[in-house]
Amino acid sequence: MIALLAAGVLAAAAAAQPARSRLIVLHTSDLHGRVHPHDVLADRDYGQGLARVSTAVKGIRAEGPVPVLLLDSGDTIEGSPTQALAFDGIVGNGRDPIVKAMNALRYDAMAIGNHEFDRGLPRLEASRRESRFPWLSANVQREDGKPAFEPYLVKEIAGVRVGILGLVTPQVPYWLGPRVALLRFRDTVETSRRFVPILRGKERCDVVIVLTHEGIDRGDEPPPGGLAENQAGRIAREVPGIDLVLTGHTHTNVAPRREGNAWISQPGRFGETLTRFDLALERQGSGWRVVDVSGRNLPMKELAPDPELVAVIEPEHRQSMQKLAEPVARVNRLVSAEGARTEDTAILDWLHGVQLREGKADLSFASLLPGTLRPWEKDVTMRDVWAFYPYENSLVTLRATGKQVRAALERAARCVDGVTLDGGAPAWKRNPAVWGYNCDTMEGAEYALDPTRPEGERVVYLRRSGRPVRDDEVFTVAMNSYRASGGGGYAVWRDCPRVSESGRGLREILMEDARRRGELSLEPNRNWFLAPDLPESRFRPPA
């Protein structure tokens, strides 16, 4: 009788529980400190930023009783002048501006991105302590093998147990070297294979989300013995038990789609889109199972910024605008970056000159970084220099052979994918498979590249002080810390011993040089050419 009564009570309880449930998952990535709708570098509204995302999130939360989960895939605290000026103590009150904004928007969790490590662990930990949401990364360990961060979050929402596994691209040590020397980065596919069964089994999760700071498949080949940069597609296809794979890192807008048994997506960068997934669930025993998924990427450009979130960031934004308007130097001619990836330009030669002097180097490698660089006409402001060099890189000097220098130039030649002739004049075609910031140029020697030749044969001329560069010659070579660690596919530099590292950011060094000189007389020295531009009288390739 007691057993029958107990069975009846359980049956009645089960009947009283709802048979269906719903969940909305919202996702951002690669915000890079962008909150305010006004771009402090371009000095205009740019149709992106977390303030616009906030309007969308609040609207979705107001739709009705369906619970909403708000997640981010990292590269959050670095990459904007406001963030950098706040971290340097120049603006604000010591707090992290974007973390303050994300707290106000009530984020549920964030995966740690590679740029969270840019200023070292002390800065990362300071921002993490301010956050009212967990920072997740299951594939990062301390030297003793213990987790460096929380690997996952289990959140019960309206009776549904949701497991969120955090991951980051394991190539961080190749880019940041000493800044992450005390950490070990593991393969993201193998880490997923380890933790997803834990979430499904021990943690009894009804929904499993992989929140990862890596791209779906695109990326440079891993170094010998190294780990691949972007494997989110493999995770979705090869690791069972996952419902959603929410990606980032590559700044691409990937609309939700099925990949294997999981759904995968990416929302671009800077809050340009917000990914929305709608999950339908049915009761299965004592838990739930996902029976339907729909997803889309919502553009933010046409939405009005949320005034409440704008107010949160307004003091730091206003102070940043004032600081960036300060002049640091003057130029005596129009200086533009136009064509910098296919011809020698004055502005890149300035960077090369600073790197050669500060790095006490024979050669310098550098590229035009992405940004909102406008031509310099008279006054050069902090905003101008910041737009020219937006990244938090330091200056590194390596010791390399002529053979390694030639290999790096061969890598740079991949940036051009052939030539077309328009009225007899050569027009170079950019290779869409190579990011623009990986198109390096070199100073300190004279060289010519012929991108129409087979790979490995594109350096058709390489001389220093009028003499051909020999493979066994040794040079000191200055470059930024990202490149020195082999970033951007320049694996050749990883094997080169380090002579020195500045300990200061390259942007700071450039600012100091501009202020010291007062007037920048910038002229390109035309030390390199693409082959059809080769002047017969000056750079004839040796027979």
C-alpha positions in Angstrom: 0.0 0.0 0.0 2.8 2.4 0.9 4.6 1.6 -2.4 1.3 2.3 -4.3 0.8 5.6 -2.5 4.4 6.6 -3.2 4.0 5.7 -6.8 0.8 7.7 -7.0 2.4 10.7 -5.4 5.4 10.6 -7.9 3.0 10.2 -10.8 1.0 13.2 -9.7 4.1 15.3 -9.2 5.3 14.3 -12.7 2.0 15.2 -14.2 2.1 18.6 -12.5 5.4 19.4 -14.0 5.4 21.1 -17.4 6.2 18.8 -20.4 7.8 21.6 -22.5 10.2 24.4 -21.9 12.0 27.1 -23.8 15.4 28.9 -23.5 16.9 31.9 -25.4 20.7 32.1 -25.6 22.3 35.4 -26.6 25.9 35.7 -27.6 28.5 38.4 -28.2 32.2 38.1 -28.9 35.3 40.2 -29.5 33.9 43.4 -28.1 37.4 44.8 -27.5 36.2 47.4 -25.1 33.6 48.9 -27.4 30.7 50.1 -25.4 29.9 53.7 -26.4 28.3 54.2 -29.8 30.8 57.0 -30.6 34.1 55.6 -32.0 36.8 57.6 -30.2 39.3 57.0 -33.0 37.1 57.7 -36.0 35.3 60.4 -34.0 31.9 59.4 -35.3 29.1 57.0 -34.6 30.1 53.6 -35.9 26.9 51.6 -35.6 28.3 49.1 -33.2 29.2 48.8 -29.5 27.7 47.2 -26.4 25.2 50.1 -25.9 23.4 49.0 -29.0 23.5 45.3 -28.0 22.0 46.4 -24.7 19.0 47.7 -26.4 18.5 44.4 -28.2 19.0 42.4 -25.0 16.6 44.4 -23.0 14.0 44.1 -25.8 14.4 40.3 -25.9 14.1 40.0 -22.1 10.9 42.0 -22.3 9.3 39.7 -24.8 7.9 37.4 -22.2 8.5 34.7 -19.7 11.1 32.7 -21.7 14.4 32.8 -19.7 17.4 34.4 -21.4 21.1 33.5 -21.1 23.6 36.1 -22.1 27.1 35.0 -22.9 30.4 36.3 -24.4 33.3 34.6 -26.1 36.1 36.9 -25.0 38.6 39.4 -26.3 36.7 41.8 -24.2 38.9 44.0 -22.1 41.7 45.0 -24.6 41.6 46.8 -27.9 40.1 50.3 -27.4 41.8 53.5 -26.3 39.3 54.0 -23.5 40.2 50.6 -22.0 44.0 51.3 -22.4 43.7 54.8 -20.9 41.7 53.5 -18.0 44.3 50.7 -17.3 47.1 53.3 -17.4 45.3 55.4 -14.8 44.7 58.4 -17.2 40.9 58.2 -17.3 38.2 56.8 -15.0 38.4 55.8 -11.4 40.5 52.7 -11.6 37.7 50.3 -12.6 37.5 48.4 -15.9 35.0 50.3 -18.1 33.6 47.4 -20.1 33.4 45.1 -17.1 31.3 47.8 -15.4 29.0 47.9 -18.5 28.7 44.1 -18.7 27.9 43.9 -15.0 25.1 46.4 -15.7 23.8 44.3 -18.6 23.9 41.2 -16.3 26.0 38.9 -18.4 25.9 35.2 -17.2 29.4 34.1 -18.3 32.4 34.9 -20.5 35.1 32.7 -22.1 38.5 34.2 -21.7 40.1 35.4 -25.0 43.7 35.6 -26.0 43.8 39.4 -25.6 42.7 39.2 -22.0 46.3 38.2 -21.4 47.9 41.1 -23.3 48.9 43.0 -20.1 49.7 40.0 -18.1 47.9 38.0 -15.4 47.7 40.9 -12.9 45.5 43.0 -15.3 43.4 40.0 -16.2 42.8 39.1 -12.6 41.9 42.7 -11.6 39.2 42.8 -14.3 38.0 39.3 -13.4 37.6 40.3 -9.7 35.4 43.2 -10.7 33.1 41.0 -12.8 29.8 39.8 -11.4 29.9 36.8 -13.9 32.4 34.0 -14.2 35.4 33.9 -16.6 35.7 30.4 -18.0 38.6 28.5 -19.6 38.8 24.7 -19.3 41.9 24.3 -21.4 44.2 26.6 -19.4 46.1 25.0 -16.5 48.7 26.1 -14.0 52.2 24.5 -13.9 51.0 22.0 -11.4 48.2 20.8 -13.8 45.4 22.4 -11.8 42.8 24.6 -13.6 43.9 28.2 -13.9 40.3 29.4 -14.2 36.8 28.0 -13.7 36.4 25.4 -16.5 32.7 25.5 -16.7 29.5 26.9 -15.3 26.3 24.9 -14.5 23.3 27.2 -14.3 19.8 26.0 -13.5 17.2 28.1 -15.4 13.5 27.3 -14.8 14.4 23.8 -13.9 16.7 23.2 -16.9 20.3 22.5 -16.2 22.6 24.3 -18.6 26.3 23.5 -18.8 28.6 26.2 -20.3 32.2 25.1 -21.1 34.8 27.8 -21.7 37.8 27.4 -24.0 40.4 29.7 -25.6 42.7 29.2 -28.6 45.8 27.3 -27.4 48.2 29.4 -29.5 48.3 32.2 -26.9 51.8 31.2 -25.7 53.1 31.7 -29.3 51.9 35.2 -29.3 52.5 36.4 -25.8 55.4 34.2 -24.6 56.7 35.4 -21.2 53.4 37.0 -20.2 51.8 33.5 -19.9 54.9 31.5 -19.0 53.3 30.1 -15.8 50.3 28.7 -17.7 49.8 25.7 -20.0 47.3 25.8 -22.9 45.8 22.5 -23.9 44.1 21.4 -27.2 40.5 22.5 -27.3 39.1 19.4 -29.0 40.6 17.1 -26.4 39.5 19.3 -23.6 36.0 19.2 -25.0 36.1 15.4 -25.1 37.1 15.4 -21.5 34.6 17.9 -20.1 31.4 17.4 -22.1 30.8 13.9 -20.6 31.3 15.4 -17.1 28.6 18.0 -17.9 26.2 15.4 -19.3 27.0 12.8 -16.6 28.2 14.1 -13.2 26.6 17.5 -13.6 23.3 16.1 -15.2 23.1 19.0 -17.7 20.2 19.1 -20.1 21.8 21.6 -22.4 25.6 21.8 -23.1 27.1 25.0 -24.7 30.7 25.3 -25.7 31.7 29.0 -25.3 35.0 29.2 -27.1 37.4 32.0 -28.2 38.5 30.4 -31.4 37.4 30.4 -35.0 35.5 27.7 -36.8 38.2 26.4 -39.0 40.2 29.1 -40.6 43.6 29.9 -39.3 47.3 29.5 -39.8 48.9 26.0 -39.7 50.1 25.1 -36.2 53.8 25.2 -35.6 55.6 21.8 -35.6 54.4 20.0 -32.5 52.0 22.8 -31.7 48.3 23.1 -31.4 45.8 24.4 -34.0 44.5 28.0 -33.6 40.9 27.5 -34.7 39.1 24.2 -34.1 35.5 25.1 -33.2 34.2 23.3 -36.3 36.0 20.1 -35.3 34.5 20.4 -31.8 31.0 20.6 -33.2 31.5 17.7 -35.6 33.6 15.3 -33.5 32.5 15.8 -29.9 29.1 14.2 -29.1 26.8 15.7 -26.5 27.0 19.4 -27.5 24.0 21.5 -28.4 25.6 24.9 -29.2 29.2 26.0 -30.1 29.5 29.7 -29.7 32.7 31.0 -31.3 34.9 34.1 -31.7 38.4 35.2 -32.3 38.3 35.5 -36.1 36.0 38.6 -36.2 33.7 36.9 -38.7 29.9 37.1 -38.9 28.8 33.4 -39.2 25.0 32.9 -39.1 23.9 29.9 -37.0 24.1 26.6 -38.8 24.3 22.9 -38.1 27.8 21.5 -38.0 27.6 17.8 -37.2 25.1 17.3 -34.4 25.6 20.7 -32.9 24.8 24.3 -33.9 27.6 26.7 -34.5 27.8 30.5 -35.0 29.9 33.7 -34.5 28.7 37.3 -34.1 31.5 39.2 -35.7 33.2 41.9 -33.6 32.6 45.1 -31.6 28.9 44.3 -31.0 28.1 44.6 -34.7 25.7 41.6 -34.4 24.1 39.7 -31.6 23.6 35.9 -32.0 20.2 34.6 -30.8 19.3 31.0 -30.4 15.8 29.8 -29.4 15.8 26.3 -27.9 12.7 24.2 -27.4 12.9 21.4 -24.8 10.8 18.4 -23.8 10.8 16.6 -20.6 12.7 13.3 -20.6 12.5 11.4 -17.4 13.7 13.6 -14.6 15.5 15.9 -17.1 15.0 17.6 -20.4 16.2 17.2 -24.0 16.5 19.7 -26.8 14.0 19.0 -29.5 14.3 22.1 -31.7 16.8 24.9 -32.3 16.5 28.0 -34.4 19.1 30.8 -34.6 20.0 34.0 -36.3 22.5 36.8 -36.2 20.8 40.1 -35.4 22.4 43.3 -36.9 22.8 46.1 -34.3 23.4 49.1 -36.6 19.9 50.3 -36.9 19.1 50.1 -33.1 19.3 53.1 -30.9 22.0 52.9 -28.2 20.7 52.2 -24.7 21.0 55.5 -22.8 21.3 53.8 -19.5 24.4 51.8 -20.6 25.9 54.9 -22.3 25.6 56.7 -19.0 27.6 54.0 -17.3 30.6 54.6 -19.6 30.2 58.3 -20.3 32.8 59.7 -17.9 35.6 57.5 -19.3 34.4 58.2 -22.9 34.4 61.9 -22.4 37.9 61.9 -20.8 39.2 59.7 -23.6 38.0 62.0 -26.3 39.7 65.0 -24.6 43.0 63.1 -24.2 43.1 61.7 -27.8 42.6 65.2 -29.2 46.0 66.4 -27.7 48.6 67.1 -30.4 51.9 65.2 -30.2 53.7 66.5 -33.4 53.3 68.1 -36.8 54.0 66.8 -40.3 55.4 68.9 -43.2 53.6 67.1 -45.9 50.5 64.9 -46.4 51.2 61.5 -44.9 48.9 58.6 -45.9 48.9 54.9 -45.5 47.2 54.3 -48.9 48.9 51.5 -50.8 51.1 50.5 -47.8 50.7 46.8 -48.5 51.9 47.0 -52.1 54.5 49.8 -52.0 56.9 51.5 -49.6 55.2 54.3 -47.7 56.5 57.1 -45.4 54.3 56.2 -42.5 55.5 52.6 -42.3 59.1 53.8 -42.8 58.6 55.9 -39.6 57.6 52.8 -37.7 60.6 51.0 -39.1 63.0 53.8 -38.2 61.8 53.8 -34.6 62.1 50.0 -34.4 65.6 50.0 -35.8 66.7 52.7 -33.4 65.0 51.5 -30.2 65.7 47.9 -30.9 69.3 48.6 -31.9 68.7 46.3 -34.9 70.0 45.8 -38.4 66.6 45.0 -39.9 63.0 45.8 -39.1 59.8 44.0 -40.0 56.4 45.7 -39.6 53.0 45.8 -41.2 50.1 48.2 -41.5 47.7 47.3 -38.7 43.9 47.5 -39.1 42.2 50.7 -37.9 40.7 54.0 -38.8 43.8 55.8 -40.0 43.2 59.1 -41.7 45.8 61.0 -43.7 48.0 63.3 -41.6 48.0 66.9 -42.9 49.4 69.2 -40.2 48.9 68.4 -36.5 49.3 64.8 -35.5 47.3 64.0 -32.4 47.3 61.1 -29.9 44.2 59.9 -31.9 46.2 59.7 -35.1 49.1 57.7 -33.6 46.6 55.4 -31.8 44.8 54.7 -35.0 48.1 53.9 -36.7 49.2 51.6 -33.9 46.1 50.3 -32.0 47.6 47.1 -30.5 49.3 46.5 -27.2 52.5 45.1 -28.6 56.0 45.5 -27.2 59.2 45.8 -29.3 61.4 42.7 -29.6 64.8 42.2 -31.2 65.7 38.8 -32.5 68.9 37.3 -33.9 68.2 35.7 -37.3 70.1 34.4 -40.3 69.8 35.6 -43.9 68.0 32.4 -44.7 65.4 33.1 -42.0 65.0 36.7 -43.2 64.4 35.4 -46.8 61.8 32.9 -45.4 59.9 35.7 -43.7 59.8 37.8 -46.9 58.5 34.7 -48.7 55.7 34.6 -46.2 55.0 38.3 -46.7 54.8 37.7 -50.5 51.7 35.6 -50.0 49.7 38.7 -49.3 49.5 39.3 -53.1 47.7 36.9 -55.3 48.8 37.7 -58.8 48.7 40.8 -61.0 46.4 42.3 -63.6 47.3 44.8 -66.2 45.0 47.8 -66.6 46.1 50.0 -69.5 49.6 48.6 -69.2 50.0 49.4 -65.5 50.2 46.5 -63.0 47.5 46.2 -60.5 48.1 43.8 -57.6 45.4 41.5 -56.3 45.2 41.1 -52.6 45.1 37.5 -51.3 41.8 37.3 -49.3 43.2 34.3 -47.3 45.8 36.5 -45.6 44.8 39.1 -43.1 46.2 42.6 -44.0 48.1 42.9 -40.7 50.1 39.9 -41.6 51.5 41.6 -44.8 54.9 42.6 -43.4 57.5 44.9 -45.0 61.1 45.2 -44.2 63.6 48.0 -43.7 67.4 47.9 -43.4 67.9 46.1 -46.7 66.8 46.5 -50.4 64.6 43.8 -51.7 62.0 42.9 -54.4 59.2 40.4 -54.5 57.6 38.8 -57.5 54.2 37.3 -56.2 53.6 35.8 -59.7 56.4 33.2 -59.1 55.9 29.9 -57.3 56.1 30.0 -53.5 59.7 29.8 -52.3 60.9 31.7 -55.4 59.3 35.1 -54.8 62.2 37.0 -53.2 63.9 37.9 -56.5 66.3 40.5 -55.0 67.8 40.9 -51.5 70.8 43.1 -50.8 72.1 45.1 -47.9 74.6 47.9 -48.3 74.9 46.9 -52.0 75.9 43.3 -51.2 73.7 40.2 -51.7 72.4 38.8 -48.4 73.9 35.3 -47.7 71.9 32.6 -46.0 74.5 32.2 -43.3 74.8 35.9 -42.4 73.5 36.9 -39.0 71.3 40.0 -38.3 69.5 41.6 -35.4 65.9 42.0 -36.5 63.3 44.3 -34.7 59.6 43.5 -34.8 56.5 43.6 -32.5 56.0 40.9 -29.9 53.2 39.2 -31.7 55.3 38.6 -34.8 58.4 37.6 -32.8 56.4 34.8 -31.2 55.5 33.5 -34.7 52.1 35.2 -34.9 50.4 35.5 -38.3 52.1 32.5 -39.8 55.6 33.7 -39.4 56.7 30.5 -37.7 60.3 31.2 -38.8 60.8 33.7 -36.0 59.9 31.2 -33.2 63.3 29.5 -33.6 65.3 32.8 -33.3 66.9 33.8 -30.0 65.7 37.0 -28.4 68.3 39.7 -28.0 66.0 42.2 -26.2 62.4 43.1 -25.4 61.4 46.7 -24.7 59.0 46.1 -21.8 57.1 49.1 -23.2 54.3 49.2 -25.8 55.3 50.2 -29.3 52.5 52.8 -29.4 54.1 54.5 -26.3 57.5 54.4 -28.0 56.0 56.0 -31.2 54.3 58.7 -29.1 57.5 59.5 -27.4 59.4 59.7 -30.7 56.7 62.1 -32.1 56.8 64.4 -29.1 60.6 64.4 -29.0 60.9 65.3 -32.7 58.1 67.8 -32.8 58.0 67.9 -36.6 58.0 64.6 -38.5 59.7 64.9 -41.9 58.5 61.6 -43.3 59.6 60.4 -46.8 59.6 56.8 -48.1 63.1 55.6 -49.0 61.8 53.1 -51.7 63.9 50.2 -50.4 61.5 47.6 -51.7 59.3 46.9 -54.7 57.0 44.3 -56.1 58.7 42.9 -59.2 56.8 44.7 -62.1 57.7 48.0 -60.4 61.3 47.1 -60.4 63.4 50.1 -61.7 66.0 48.7 -64.1 68.5 51.3 -63.2 68.5 50.5 -59.5 67.3 47.0 -58.5 68.1 44.7 -61.3 67.9 41.1 -59.9 71.2 39.3 -60.2 71.4 36.8 -63.1 
